[in-house]
Amino acid sequence: MRIGRLRDRLILQGYGDVKDAIGGTNKAWFDVGTLWAEVRGVSGRAYLSASAEQAEVTAEILIRYRSDVEAGMRLVRGTDVYTIVAPLPDAKRTELRCMCTRGVKQ
């Protein structure tokens, strides 16, 4: 893997139980870690749903291999939130290619 391609700083987030101020738990997004990545837009589409125009972007995000990345987690860059649909490791387990969507399904 050429490190120069990983120029975008992203936050990996998971969804689960998070302790609140009084000791209980709530379901919420929590930060798993910060990582460097390459974000590439693959395709996009616009469509009508519930009488409103919606947009969805499919992106491919390349990161270093991590064994804790699962479908359903998300990657955040500023105001952009990418939902991981499929994390695809390479044969040597050096990099992880995450197929993601951004738009309606956040």
Backbone as CSV, one residue per row, in Angstrom:
resi,resn,N_x,N_y,N_z,CA_x,CA_y,CA_z,C_x,C_y,C_z
1,MET,0.848,-1.179,0.000,0.000,0.000,0.000,0.889,1.236,0.000
2,ARG,0.561,2.156,-0.898,1.285,3.422,-0.936,0.608,4.397,0.012
3,ILE,1.352,4.865,1.003,0.771,5.703,2.054,0.337,7.070,1.539
4,GLY,0.905,7.558,0.436,0.547,8.868,-0.096,-0.897,8.980,-0.537
5,ARG,-1.554,7.841,-0.813,-2.956,7.878,-1.244,-3.894,8.183,-0.086
6,LEU,-3.501,7.892,1.128,-4.367,8.056,2.297,-4.283,9.491,2.807
7,ARG,-5.092,10.372,2.220,-5.004,11.803,2.519,-6.158,12.346,3.341
8,ASP,-7.212,11.568,3.498,-8.407,12.046,4.188,-8.435,11.508,5.614
9,ARG,-8.719,12.372,6.576,-8.808,11.974,7.989,-10.267,11.673,8.307
10,LEU,-10.561,10.454,8.734,-11.922,10.015,9.018,-12.031,9.490,10.441
11,ILE,-13.244,9.494,10.957,-13.528,8.917,12.276,-14.389,7.683,12.048
12,LEU,-13.950,6.544,12.562,-14.715,5.308,12.496,-15.640,5.264,13.700
13,GLN,-16.938,5.038,13.449,-17.921,5.019,14.528,-18.702,3.702,14.520
14,GLY,-19.030,3.244,15.727,-19.872,2.076,15.901,-21.156,2.478,16.603
15,TYR,-22.147,1.572,16.610,-23.431,1.863,17.234,-23.667,0.842,18.336
16,GLY,-23.958,1.321,19.532,-24.206,0.398,20.629,-24.521,1.130,21.912
17,ASP,-24.367,0.403,23.026,-24.676,0.965,24.341,-23.591,1.941,24.784
18,VAL,-24.020,3.131,25.174,-23.129,4.177,25.677,-23.661,4.612,27.034
19,LYS,-22.758,4.715,28.027,-23.187,5.146,29.362,-23.578,6.613,29.359
20,ASP,-24.662,6.920,30.055,-25.084,8.310,30.174,-24.608,8.878,31.506
21,ALA,-24.985,10.121,31.803,-24.482,10.839,32.977,-24.938,10.226,34.301
22,ILE,-26.055,9.526,34.323,-26.549,8.984,35.590,-26.286,7.480,35.751
23,GLY,-25.433,6.930,34.869,-25.031,5.533,35.024,-25.827,4.530,34.211
24,GLY,-26.843,4.974,33.512,-27.618,4.082,32.651,-26.954,3.953,31.290
25,THR,-27.599,3.257,30.380,-27.064,3.130,29.030,-28.115,3.533,28.001
26,ASN,-27.634,4.082,26.919,-28.457,4.459,25.771,-27.791,3.919,24.517
27,LYS,-28.579,3.650,23.485,-28.037,3.282,22.179,-27.646,4.566,21.462
28,ALA,-26.390,4.639,21.022,-25.904,5.831,20.340,-24.651,5.489,19.546
29,TRP,-24.254,6.411,18.670,-23.006,6.268,17.932,-21.842,6.661,18.832
30,PHE,-20.745,5.905,18.771,-19.549,6.217,19.546,-18.323,6.072,18.655
31,ASP,-17.287,6.852,18.973,-16.054,6.818,18.187,-15.239,5.574,18.521
32,VAL,-14.812,4.866,17.472,-13.946,3.697,17.627,-12.497,4.106,17.440
33,GLY,-12.245,4.993,16.490,-10.890,5.459,16.237,-10.846,6.449,15.099
34,THR,-9.691,7.094,14.940,-9.450,8.033,13.856,-8.431,7.396,12.921
35,LEU,-8.650,7.527,11.618,-7.753,6.866,10.675,-7.596,7.672,9.399
36,TRP,-6.557,7.335,8.643,-6.305,7.964,7.356,-6.921,7.097,6.278
37,ALA,-7.472,7.730,5.236,-8.163,6.983,4.194,-8.095,7.710,2.855
38,GLU,-8.477,6.979,1.813,-8.678,7.554,0.490,-10.160,7.388,0.159
39,VAL,-10.853,8.483,-0.104,-12.280,8.454,-0.398,-12.468,8.715,-1.887
40,ARG,-13.161,7.781,-2.564,-13.448,7.945,-3.989,-14.935,7.739,-4.226
41,GLY,-15.552,8.694,-4.886,-16.956,8.548,-5.266,-17.065,7.598,-6.440
42,VAL,-17.935,6.603,-6.343,-18.088,5.622,-7.409,-19.292,5.960,-8.276
43,SER,-20.439,6.214,-7.646,-21.637,6.553,-8.412,-22.593,7.351,-7.539
44,GLY,-23.588,7.915,-8.169,-24.607,8.659,-7.444,-25.924,8.583,-8.192
45,ARG,-27.010,8.795,-7.466,-28.318,8.777,-8.105,-29.263,9.689,-7.334
46,ALA,-30.246,10.170,-8.053,-31.305,10.976,-7.448,-32.627,10.313,-7.809
47,TYR,-33.566,10.296,-6.863,-34.854,9.649,-7.092,-35.910,10.284,-6.211
48,LEU,-37.167,9.993,-6.529,-38.286,10.510,-5.745,-38.731,9.452,-4.748
49,SER,-38.883,9.862,-3.505,-39.375,8.976,-2.460,-40.216,9.817,-1.511
50,ALA,-41.435,9.370,-1.244,-42.366,10.095,-0.373,-42.562,11.531,-0.858
51,SER,-42.700,11.667,-2.167,-42.944,12.964,-2.820,-41.828,13.980,-2.582
52,ALA,-40.636,13.491,-2.306,-39.495,14.389,-2.127,-38.295,13.810,-2.878
53,GLU,-37.470,14.688,-3.413,-36.291,14.228,-4.137,-35.218,13.809,-3.135
54,GLN,-34.656,12.632,-3.334,-33.617,12.092,-2.469,-32.362,11.869,-3.306
55,ALA,-31.211,11.874,-2.666,-29.950,11.614,-3.358,-29.145,10.601,-2.562
56,GLU,-28.447,9.737,-3.281,-27.609,8.732,-2.628,-26.309,8.609,-3.408
57,VAL,-25.195,8.573,-2.706,-23.883,8.459,-3.312,-23.243,7.165,-2.841
58,THR,-22.663,6.416,-3.778,-21.903,5.224,-3.423,-20.432,5.602,-3.486
59,ALA,-19.699,5.283,-2.427,-18.283,5.627,-2.348,-17.462,4.407,-1.991
60,GLU,-16.208,4.435,-2.393,-15.251,3.392,-2.043,-14.185,4.058,-1.174
61,ILE,-14.009,3.555,0.047,-13.062,4.157,0.979,-11.983,3.129,1.299
62,LEU,-10.738,3.481,1.032,-9.602,2.596,1.257,-8.904,2.983,2.552
63,ILE,-8.743,2.025,3.466,-8.051,2.248,4.744,-7.061,1.116,4.975
64,ARG,-6.188,1.277,5.959,-5.339,0.159,6.383,-6.219,-0.910,7.005
65,TYR,-5.793,-2.167,6.940,-6.602,-3.268,7.444,-6.838,-3.137,8.947
66,ARG,-8.087,-3.340,9.330,-8.494,-3.402,10.735,-9.474,-4.554,10.861
67,SER,-9.297,-5.369,11.877,-10.183,-6.521,12.045,-11.516,-6.147,12.694
68,ASP,-11.631,-4.938,13.246,-12.848,-4.554,13.959,-13.870,-3.803,13.104
69,VAL,-13.620,-3.648,11.816,-14.551,-2.939,10.941,-15.616,-3.910,10.446
70,GLU,-16.891,-3.526,10.618,-18.014,-4.378,10.228,-19.030,-3.569,9.434
71,ALA,-19.862,-4.278,8.678,-20.960,-3.625,7.958,-21.910,-3.002,8.984
72,GLY,-22.417,-1.831,8.677,-23.305,-1.125,9.600,-22.593,-0.042,10.390
73,MET,-21.261,-0.114,10.487,-20.508,0.969,11.124,-20.501,2.148,10.153
74,ARG,-19.946,3.266,10.581,-19.887,4.400,9.675,-18.566,5.136,9.798
75,LEU,-18.230,5.866,8.728,-17.039,6.703,8.664,-17.496,8.146,8.482
76,VAL,-16.926,9.057,9.272,-17.354,10.458,9.275,-16.183,11.347,8.872
77,ARG,-16.462,12.240,7.902,-15.468,13.245,7.485,-16.178,14.585,7.456
78,GLY,-15.954,15.387,8.474,-16.647,16.676,8.567,-18.136,16.460,8.721
79,THR,-18.922,16.951,7.752,-20.373,16.760,7.791,-20.816,15.554,6.954
80,ASP,-19.885,14.922,6.253,-20.214,13.751,5.436,-20.180,12.490,6.282
81,VAL,-21.257,11.704,6.225,-21.364,10.456,6.972,-21.528,9.318,5.968
82,TYR,-20.582,8.382,5.961,-20.595,7.238,5.057,-20.949,5.981,5.857
83,THR,-22.009,5.286,5.465,-22.403,4.033,6.100,-21.709,2.885,5.385
84,ILE,-21.003,2.042,6.137,-20.274,0.927,5.540,-21.257,-0.180,5.185
85,VAL,-21.300,-0.537,3.912,-22.160,-1.610,3.426,-21.389,-2.927,3.416
86,ALA,-20.129,-2.897,2.934,-19.322,-4.113,2.864,-17.848,-3.771,3.020
87,PRO,-17.187,-4.244,4.095,-15.744,-4.088,4.210,-15.055,-5.260,3.504
88,LEU,-14.214,-4.972,2.506,-13.587,-6.014,1.691,-12.071,-6.003,1.881
89,PRO,-11.501,-6.981,2.619,-10.049,-7.024,2.804,-9.357,-7.584,1.562
90,ASP,-8.099,-7.188,1.358,-7.342,-7.785,0.271,-6.757,-9.124,0.748
91,ALA,-6.119,-9.864,-0.141,-5.626,-11.210,0.175,-4.552,-11.207,1.265
92,LYS,-3.732,-10.168,1.312,-2.642,-10.104,2.303,-3.072,-9.451,3.612
93,ARG,-4.312,-8.968,3.663,-4.840,-8.257,4.832,-3.968,-7.049,5.209
94,THR,-3.616,-6.276,4.191,-2.876,-5.037,4.430,-3.767,-3.818,4.260
95,GLU,-4.832,-3.956,3.441,-5.744,-2.839,3.246,-7.175,-3.335,3.245
96,LEU,-8.070,-2.407,3.518,-9.495,-2.723,3.599,-10.240,-1.751,2.693
97,ARG,-10.949,-2.267,1.726,-11.729,-1.455,0.799,-13.179,-1.503,1.280
98,CYS,-13.689,-0.367,1.748,-15.041,-0.294,2.302,-15.980,0.293,1.263
99,MET,-16.995,-0.481,0.888,-18.043,0.021,0.003,-19.069,0.721,0.900
100,CYS,-19.334,1.985,0.625,-20.154,2.809,1.515,-21.239,3.554,0.745
101,THR,-22.268,3.977,1.478,-23.289,4.859,0.908,-23.359,6.122,1.757
102,ARG,-23.715,7.215,1.085,-23.904,8.476,1.784,-25.175,9.097,1.232
103,GLY,-26.014,9.536,2.109,-27.262,10.138,1.660,-28.396,9.749,2.572
104,VAL,-29.420,9.118,2.024,-30.637,8.854,2.767,-30.447,7.841,3.891
105,LYS,-29.674,6.830,3.705,-29.565,5.743,4.688,-28.503,6.040,5.744
106,GLN,-28.663,7.088,6.486,-27.671,7.411,7.510,-28.233,6.998,8.817
